[in-house]
């Protein structure tokens, strides 16, 4: 027997569909609320993290001051000479990278900038290593803006520096960079009256210490001591040698070897009379031909080299009352240029009268302002700086020295 299922009426179908729809809506309503809560929470978390990750510029963060140690800096062959800059920020910072301060050095080559190397909080230090070509005699200056070089400078919240303007360097006139004659390795003696630490007193000078070596010249008799005159040559110091008072300085510890074949004298001096007078010399004790090595002026307003009866001492003109910046190079094998003198921008060359090949430098004494062998030919004038080199300097070194003398004196 077969049973037949009763067909559903339209009303029943409608009621069933309605019930199913209400159930689905309820489920979707609950589920959607939960999904919204879940995904909305994730979205809110991501937005909060994104907001926290945003680093903003700090327009108030800036460099308030830059200072450096006052003084004179030189390139040095043996030791790095470093100019240090102290930098202060307006608030504590962290530096990632190597920002630099551009330097406006009057003369030089290569990259002239100080690199920030250390520090913390508001205070940092930058350094610059002086190069041999660097010169700045009127005071170091810096550029207008810090160079970031892709570095980031940020405050404690992570906001970063955008104001890279640099304030003027504190007291720039007191920080100078000079050429150092000591970078020429053959420098054996160097006297500089403008360096008062090399003088035993600031009046009548009994001892003048060489800045290199141990070639100190002195005078034990009070009346024969030259007198320091401050600021007399281009605003710098010089010793006044008075021929009438018999001023001179001496040492038996000579800077050059016996028979030295090549050497160079440098002097900054000002003659005050037209006479025969020694600026400085190394000599033997007797009047022996070719044994003398003297920077000598003669009457007739000429000066040059005196080798004792083997001379070129009338090579260069001079004027009384005029500062002479002299570089005298001696090379006994130099032929027609055995004696070469650079003087106040001019260049003069000659062999000696008897032939430089016979020169044979003596080693009895080294004197300033007076002849060694017979005690006359006193200097009447000023001597500010003197150097002795144990080689005939190259033209390049002569050029560097010439510029040094011109800039300084």
Secondary structure, 3 states (H helix, E strand, C coil): CCCCCCCCCHHHHHHHHHHHHHHHHHHHHHHHHHHHHHHHHHHHHHHHHHHHHCCCEECCCCEEEEEECCEEEECCCCCCCEEEEEEEECCCCEEECCCEEEEECCECCCCCEEEEEEEECCEEEEEEECCCCCEECCCCEEEEEEECCCCEEECCCCCEECCCECCCECCHHHEEEECCHHHCCCEEEEEECCCHHHECCCCECCEECCCCCCCCEECCCHHHCCEEEEEEECCEEEEEECHHHCCCEEECCCCCCCCCCEEEEEEEEEECCCCCEEEEEEECCCCCCCCCEEEEEECCCEEEEECCCCCEEEEEECCCCCEEEEEEEEECCCHHHCEEEEECCEEEEECCCCCHHHCCCCCCEEEECCCCCCCCCCCCEEEEEEEEECCCCCHHHHHHHHHHHHHHC
